[in-house]
C-alpha cells in the first residue's frame, strides 16, 4: 500500500522539476508529459512506437506549392514542429529549420503497393539530433489521386494537438491557395510558458494537488486479476500481445446511451472495464490509468504540443451497483482529476510494491479513448481518412494490460494489449468481449445491476 508520506513526497518531488529545452542559453521547462515521454522514447528512437500518424486520401487537384508553404507556416506558428531534440543523456533541444513537404511519385501504383509505401513512410523513425519531429509526405498516384501522410513524434504532439494541427494546416493551405492572410487566432502565450505554468503552479495550488492525490491514492488496492498462464519469474510492464474487435453502432445506440447517462465516452468504457474487472476479481475498489488533455484554458488550447498528463481514476462501488451509477461515478472522478497536477503512474506502483515486486498482477488497466477526427473543409477536392495501423499489430503501450478504443463512423474499434506470459489470447479476447458487452448493457439499460449481469463466464475459464 502507498502511505500518505510516500504519496506526498512523490507529488512534491515531481511537481516542480524543470527540464532543459533550448540549449544552455535558455533553460526552460518541458511539460510533464513531454519530459516523461523523452525518457521513455530515448531507448526507442529507432522504432515507430512513439510515432503518431494519420493518412488521408485526397481526390481532386492538389496545389503543391501552396501545400509546401502551409507546412512551413505551420511549423513557424508552432515552434515545436521545427524543434530538434538531442539524443543525449538529458532532455535538450534547439530550434531547427522548418521541415519541407516531401513528395513521392507513385503513378498508377496498385492499392497494396501504395499501402506498403505509406506504411514504410509512417514507420520511418525520426533522426534525433538531426531533424524536427514533424513530417508531411504527399504520395502522388495520379493527377487527381493523392495520399497525404502526416507524422509527428509524440514528443511534439498529443491527441488534442493532432486534431488542432489538421484544422490549422487546412486553414493555412486554403489561405495560400487564395493568396490571402489566414484567419487563425494569435497564439498569445508560448508553448514553453504554458508548459512551465503547468509544471510549476503556485504553492497554494501545489498544496491542493498534494492533498487531492494523497486522499485518492491512500491505501491504493492491489488488483487480483487472475491470469490463465503462470508467467515467468520477475516483473514486466510491457505487453507482448494484442487482440482486437469491433463494437458496431450503426444506429447510434451508444451515443444515445451517453446522453442518457450524462457521461463521456471515456467514462463509459472505463465503467465497462471496471465491470469486467469486478466480474473476474469480485473487487469493488478499482482504479484505471489514463491521460487527460490539460486543455482547460484558452492558452493551452492554442498549442499542438503535448500537455496531456497521466491520471489515476479510482472508484469504489457496491457489488449491486447499477451500470448507470458506476459510469457516473467514473465521470465524476475524471472531472475531479482534470485540474490536478499529475504524479507518475509507474512511480506510484513502484512505491506501493517496493523494488523487485511482481508488478504483472498489480494496479489496473491503462485506457485510451480516441474520438473520431473531425475532418476540415478541405479545399480543391475531397479528403477521406484511411484506417491505418503503423505498428502492424505491435503493442504500443507500457501497461501490462491496456485497452485502446478508437471511435470510427458507426462503430468503435477495441484493442486490448496484454502480457502473454500472464494471459492467453483466448483469455484476453474474453476480457475484451466482456468490456464490449458491459458497454452495451450500460447504454441499453443503465438501471441494470452488476449483480444481475452475467459478466465473465468464469474466472477460471
SULSUL-V714325 format. One record per helix or strand of 2 or more residues. SS is the DSSP state (a for helix, b for strand). FROM is the first residue (numbers start at 1). LEN is the number of residues. If there is no record, write none. Layout:
SS | FROM | LEN
SS | FROM | LEN
This chain:
a | 4 | 12
a | 32 | 11
b | 51 | 9
a | 64 | 14
a | 79 | 4
b | 83 | 3
b | 93 | 3
b | 102 | 4
a | 111 | 13
b | 134 | 9
b | 145 | 9
a | 159 | 20
a | 191 | 9
a | 203 | 14
b | 241 | 8
a | 253 | 9
a | 265 | 17
b | 285 | 8
a | 300 | 3
b | 309 | 8
a | 323 | 16
a | 345 | 9
a | 359 | 3
b | 366 | 5
b | 382 | 4
b | 401 | 8
b | 411 | 8
a | 425 | 20
a | 450 | 3
